C-alpha cells in the first residue's frame, strides 16, 4: 500500500494481488476436486434445462412433485432409447471393423510403395511394432475400466439431477427464511437463472438440430452408423472452434477408406458438416441468442484451454457453458458488469445500454 500525492492510499495493487491469489487458490481447488465437481456441474446444467418443462407442467395445473416425476420419466425414457440405439450402432461398427482394417491395410501398402518409388526407405518392422495387435490389446482393460467409470458417473449424475429438481420446488421459501431482505437477492438470482436457462435451452436445441441435420446428411450420402455420428456432432457442438472439426474427422476418414465409400463421398460429407456448422453456428445461433449472450473468439478458445485443463474432456465439452454461466453471473450485478462486457464480442450491446440488465438487452438484440 502506498501514498499518492494528495495523501490518499493506493490499494489497487494490493487488491489485485489478493484477487489473483484467490483465483489461483480457487482454480487449484477445482482441479483437485474435479472428480466431484464434474458430475455436480453436469447435473446442475441438466437440471436447469429440465426446469423449463417442470414449470410448464406446473402452469397447466399439475402439482410440482408430479411435474418433476413426469419430466424425469420422459427424460429417462429418451436417454434409455438413445442408449439402446447407440449400443446397437456401436455393435454394428465393431462388426464392420475387419473390413475397414483390410481397406486400411491396402492403403498402407499403397503408401509404402509410393514412398519406396520416391527413394524413401521405411522400416516396416518398426511400423509393425507400433501397430502390434498385442500391444493395442493391452488398452482394452483400460477402456473397459473407463466405460465402467462412465456408467457409475452417469448414475451419480442422474441421482443429482433428481434431487436438484425436487430442491427447486422449495428454493424460494428457503431463501426467504435465510435472508433478512430476500427481495434483491431473489430478483438478481431470478434474472441470472432466466438468462442461463435461455442460453442452455437455445444451445441444446441448436445442438439437437445439428445432430439431426448430420444424421440426415449421413443417410442421404449413404454413410454407415449415422446415429453414432449424429450423437457425436450433438455432443461436440458444445466445444467452441474445434468441436465441429473433431466431430467430422472420424466419419469422413472412415468413409474415405470404407469399401463402399470414396473420395467424392468423403468430400460431400465434409461439405455437409461445414455447411451445417456455418449455418447454425454463424447465422442462426447469434440471431436466436442475441449478441448479449455471445463470447469473443479469443475468450471462447481460451475457455476451451482453461476448462479442459481443469476438468479434462468434460471441461472441454462444458467450456462455453461454464464461461457463459460466469459471464451471465457477472452481467447480473452492476459492479461486475464491466467484466462481462470484456468477455463478450466486439459488436455487443451499445455503451448506453451497458448499465441495463441482461434480460432487457436480450429483448433488444434477439
C-alpha positions in Angstrom: 0.0 0.0 0.0 1.4 3.4 -1.0 0.5 7.1 -0.6 -0.4 9.2 -3.6 0.4 12.9 -4.0 -2.8 14.0 -2.2 -2.1 11.8 0.8 -4.7 9.1 -0.1 -3.8 5.5 -0.1 -3.5 3.3 -3.2 -4.9 -0.1 -2.6 -5.5 -1.3 -6.2 -2.2 -3.2 -6.5 -2.8 -4.9 -3.2 -6.4 -5.7 -4.1 -5.2 -7.0 -7.5 -2.6 -9.3 -5.9 -5.2 -10.6 -3.4 -7.7 -11.2 -6.2 -5.1 -13.1 -8.3 -4.0 -15.2 -5.3 -7.7 -16.1 -4.5 -8.1 -17.0 -8.2 -5.1 -19.3 -8.1 -6.5 -21.0 -4.9 -9.9 -21.4 -6.5 -8.5 -22.9 -9.7 -6.3 -25.3 -7.8 -9.2 -26.4 -5.6 -11.4 -27.0 -8.7 -8.6 -29.1 -10.4 -8.0 -31.1 -7.2 -11.8 -31.7 -6.8 -12.6 -32.3 -10.4 -13.8 -35.8 -9.8 -16.5 -34.4 -7.5 -17.2 -31.2 -9.4 -17.7 -32.7 -12.9 -20.8 -34.8 -12.1 -22.2 -31.9 -10.0 -21.8 -29.4 -12.8 -23.3 -31.8 -15.3 -26.2 -32.5 -13.1 -26.7 -28.7 -12.4 -26.8 -27.8 -16.1 -29.2 -30.7 -16.9 -31.4 -29.7 -14.0 -31.5 -26.1 -15.3 -32.7 -27.3 -18.7 -35.3 -29.6 -17.1 -36.8 -26.8 -15.0 -38.5 -25.4 -18.2 -40.8 -28.4 -18.7 -41.4 -28.7 -15.0 -42.6 -25.1 -14.8 -44.7 -25.6 -18.0 -46.4 -28.6 -16.5 -47.0 -26.7 -13.2 -48.6 -23.8 -15.1 -51.0 -26.4 -16.7 -52.2 -27.2 -13.2 -50.1 -30.2 -12.4 -48.6 -30.5 -8.9 -44.8 -29.6 -8.7 -43.8 -33.1 -7.5 -45.8 -34.8 -10.2 -44.3 -32.5 -12.8 -40.8 -33.4 -11.7 -41.5 -37.1 -11.8 -43.1 -36.9 -15.2 -40.2 -34.9 -16.6 -37.7 -37.4 -15.1 -39.6 -40.3 -16.6 -39.7 -38.8 -20.1 -36.0 -37.8 -19.9 -35.0 -41.2 -18.6 -37.1 -43.0 -21.3 -35.5 -40.9 -24.1 -32.0 -41.5 -22.8 -32.6 -45.2 -22.4 -33.9 -45.4 -26.0 -30.9 -43.4 -27.3 -28.6 -45.7 -25.3 -30.0 -48.8 -26.8 -29.8 -47.4 -30.3 -26.2 -46.3 -29.7 -25.3 -49.7 -28.3 -26.7 -51.4 -31.4 -24.9 -48.9 -33.7 -21.6 -49.4 -31.9 -22.0 -53.2 -32.1 -22.5 -52.9 -35.9 -19.5 -50.7 -36.0 -17.3 -53.3 -34.2 -18.6 -56.0 -36.6 -17.5 -53.8 -39.6 -14.0 -53.2 -38.3 -12.4 -56.2 -40.1 -13.5 -54.8 -43.5 -12.3 -51.3 -42.5 -9.0 -52.8 -41.3 -8.5 -54.6 -44.6 -9.1 -51.4 -46.5 -6.7 -49.5 -44.3 -4.0 -52.2 -44.9 -4.4 -51.8 -48.6 -3.9 -48.0 -48.2 -0.9 -48.7 -46.0 0.7 -50.9 -48.7 0.0 -48.3 -51.3 1.7 -45.6 -49.3 4.7 -47.8 -48.7 5.0 -48.5 -52.4 4.7 -44.8 -53.2 7.4 -43.9 -50.7 9.7 -46.6 -52.0 9.2 -45.3 -55.5 10.4 -41.9 -54.4 13.5 -43.4 -52.8 12.4 -43.1 -49.2 13.4 -46.1 -47.0 10.7 -47.1 -44.5 11.5 -49.6 -41.7 8.4 -51.9 -42.0 9.4 -53.9 -38.9 9.4 -50.7 -36.8 5.9 -49.8 -38.1 4.8 -53.3 -37.3 5.9 -52.9 -33.7 4.0 -49.7 -33.4 0.9 -51.3 -34.8 1.2 -54.6 -32.9 -2.2 -56.0 -32.1 -1.0 -57.4 -28.8 0.2 -54.0 -27.7 -3.0 -52.4 -28.8 -5.0 -55.1 -27.0 -3.4 -54.1 -23.7 -5.6 -50.9 -23.8 -8.8 -53.0 -23.7 -8.8 -53.3 -19.8 -8.2 -49.6 -19.5 -11.1 -48.9 -21.9 -13.4 -51.3 -20.1 -12.5 -49.5 -16.8 -13.3 -46.1 -18.3 -16.7 -47.5 -19.6 -17.5 -48.7 -16.1 -16.4 -45.4 -14.6 -18.6 -43.6 -17.1 -21.7 -45.7 -16.1 -21.1 -45.1 -12.4 -20.8 -41.3 -13.1 -24.0 -41.5 -15.1 -25.9 -43.0 -12.2 -24.5 -40.3 -9.9 -25.5 -37.5 -12.3 -29.0 -39.0 -12.7 -29.5 -39.0 -8.9 -28.1 -35.5 -8.5 -30.5 -34.2 -11.3 -33.5 -35.8 -9.5 -32.6 -34.3 -6.1 -31.8 -30.9 -7.6 -35.2 -30.8 -9.4 -37.0 -31.6 -6.2 -34.9 -29.0 -4.4 -36.0 -26.2 -6.7 -39.6 -26.6 -5.5 -38.9 -25.0 -2.1 -35.9 -22.9 -3.1 -37.7 -19.5 -2.8 -39.1 -20.4 0.6 -35.6 -21.3 1.8 -34.2 -18.0 0.6 -37.0 -16.1 2.3 -36.2 -17.9 5.6 -32.4 -17.5 5.2 -32.2 -13.7 4.4 -33.5 -10.7 6.2 -34.1 -8.8 2.9 -34.5 -11.5 0.2 -36.1 -9.4 -2.5 -32.8 -8.0 -4.1 -31.1 -11.4 -3.9 -34.2 -13.2 -5.4 -34.5 -10.6 -8.2 -30.8 -10.9 -9.1 -31.0 -14.7 -8.9 -34.2 -14.8 -11.0 -32.5 -12.7 -13.7 -29.4 -14.9 -13.7 -31.4 -18.1 -13.8 -33.7 -17.0 -16.6 -30.8 -15.8 -18.8 -28.8 -19.0 -18.1 -31.9 -21.2 -18.8 -32.5 -19.4 -22.1 -28.8 -19.8 -23.1 -28.8 -23.5 -22.2 -32.1 -24.2 -23.9 -31.1 -22.4 -27.1 -27.6 -24.1 -27.2 -29.1 -27.5 -26.5 -31.8 -27.0 -29.3 -29.2 -25.9 -31.8 -27.0 -28.9 -30.9 -30.0 -31.2 -31.4 -30.7 -29.6 -34.8 -27.1 -30.0 -35.7 -27.2 -33.7 -34.8 -30.5 -34.2 -36.7 -29.1 -32.5 -39.9 -25.9 -34.5 -39.7 -28.0 -37.7 -39.4 -30.0 -36.7 -42.5 -26.8 -35.9 -44.4 -25.3 -39.3 -43.5 -28.4 -41.1 -44.6 -28.6 -39.2 -47.9 -24.9 -39.8 -48.7 -25.1 -43.4 -47.5 -22.8 -43.2 -44.5 -23.0 -46.1 -42.1 -23.5 -45.6 -38.3 -25.4 -42.3 -39.0 -26.8 -42.3 -35.4 -23.4 -42.6 -33.9 -22.0 -39.6 -35.9 -25.2 -37.6 -35.2 -24.8 -38.1 -31.4 -21.1 -37.2 -31.7 -22.0 -34.0 -33.6 -24.6 -33.1 -30.9 -22.1 -33.5 -28.0 -19.1 -31.9 -29.7 -21.2 -28.9 -30.8 -20.7 -27.6 -27.3 -17.0 -27.3 -27.8 -16.1 -24.0 -29.5 -14.0 -23.6 -32.6 -12.6 -27.2 -32.9 -15.7 -29.2 -31.8 -17.2 -29.5 -35.3 -13.9 -30.5 -36.8 -13.4 -33.2 -34.3 -16.9 -34.5 -34.9 -16.4 -34.5 -38.7 -13.0 -36.2 -38.7 -13.9 -39.9 -37.8 -16.9 -40.3 -40.3 -15.1 -38.5 -43.1 -11.9 -40.6 -42.7 -13.9 -43.9 -42.3 -16.0 -43.0 -45.4 -12.8 -42.4 -47.3 -11.4 -45.9 -46.6 -14.8 -47.8 -46.5 -15.3 -50.4 -49.2 -18.4 -48.7 -50.5 -17.1 -45.1 -50.0 -14.5 -43.0 -51.8 -13.0 -39.5 -52.1 -16.2 -38.0 -53.6 -18.5 -39.2 -50.8 -16.0 -38.1 -48.2 -15.8 -34.6 -49.7 -19.6 -34.4 -49.8 -19.9 -35.4 -46.2 -17.2 -32.9 -45.2 -19.1 -30.2 -47.1 -22.3 -31.1 -45.3 -20.6 -30.8 -41.9 -19.1 -27.4 -43.0 -22.5 -26.1 -44.3 -24.4 -27.2 -41.2 -22.0 -25.7 -38.7 -21.6 -22.5 -40.7 -25.4 -22.1 -41.0 -26.3 -22.8 -37.4 -23.1 -21.5 -35.7 -22.6 -18.3 -37.6 -26.1 -17.3 -38.7 -28.9 -18.9 -36.6 -27.3 -19.1 -33.2 -26.3 -15.3 -33.0 -29.7 -14.3 -34.2 -31.6 -16.5 -31.7 -29.4 -15.8 -28.7 -28.6 -12.2 -29.4 -25.2 -10.5 -29.0 -25.8 -10.1 -25.3 -25.2 -13.9 -24.9 -22.1 -14.0 -27.1 -18.4 -14.5 -26.4 -15.4 -13.2 -28.2 -13.5 -15.7 -30.3 -10.4 -15.4 -28.1 -12.4 -15.9 -24.8 -14.2 -18.9 -26.3 -10.9 -20.6 -27.3 -9.2 -19.6 -24.0 -12.1 -21.1 -22.1 -11.6 -24.3 -24.0 -8.0 -24.5 -22.9 -8.6 -23.5 -19.3 -11.6 -25.6 -18.5 -10.1 -28.5 -20.5 -7.0 -28.3 -18.3 -9.1 -28.1 -15.1 -11.8 -30.8 -15.8 -10.4 -32.8 -18.7 -12.6 -33.8 -21.7 -15.8 -32.9 -19.8 -14.4 -29.4 -19.2 -13.9 -29.0 -23.0 -17.5 -30.0 -23.6 -18.8 -27.6 -21.0 -16.2 -24.8 -21.6 -18.5 -22.4 -23.3 -21.4 -23.3 -21.0 -19.2 -22.6 -17.9 -17.8 -19.4 -19.3 -21.3 -18.2 -20.3 -22.5 -19.0 -16.8 -19.7 -16.9 -15.3 -20.5 -14.1 -17.8 -24.2 -14.1 -17.0 -23.5 -14.1 -13.3 -21.1 -11.1 -13.7 -23.6 -9.4 -16.0 -26.4 -9.7 -13.4 -24.5 -7.5 -10.9 -23.9 -3.8 -11.7 -20.5 -3.7 -10.1 -19.1 -6.6 -12.2 -21.0 -5.9 -15.4 -17.9 -4.4 -17.0 -16.0 -7.7 -16.7 -18.9 -9.4 -18.6 -18.6 -6.8 -21.4 -14.9 -7.6 -21.7 -15.8 -11.3 -22.2 -18.3 -10.5 -24.9 -17.9 -9.9 -28.6 -16.7 -6.5 -30.0 -20.1 -5.9 -31.6 -22.0 -6.4 -28.4 -24.5 -4.1 -26.7 -24.1 -0.4 -27.2 -22.4 1.6 -24.4 -25.6 3.4 -23.5 -27.2 0.0 -22.7 -24.3 -1.3 -20.6 -25.9 -0.5 -17.3 -29.1 -2.3 -18.1 -29.9 -5.9 -17.0 -29.0 -8.7 -19.4 -32.6 -9.7 -20.0 -33.6 -6.2 -21.0 -30.7 -6.1 -23.5 -31.6 -9.6 -24.8 -35.1 -8.3 -25.8 -33.4 -5.6 -27.9 -30.8 -7.8 -29.6 -32.7 -11.1 -30.1 
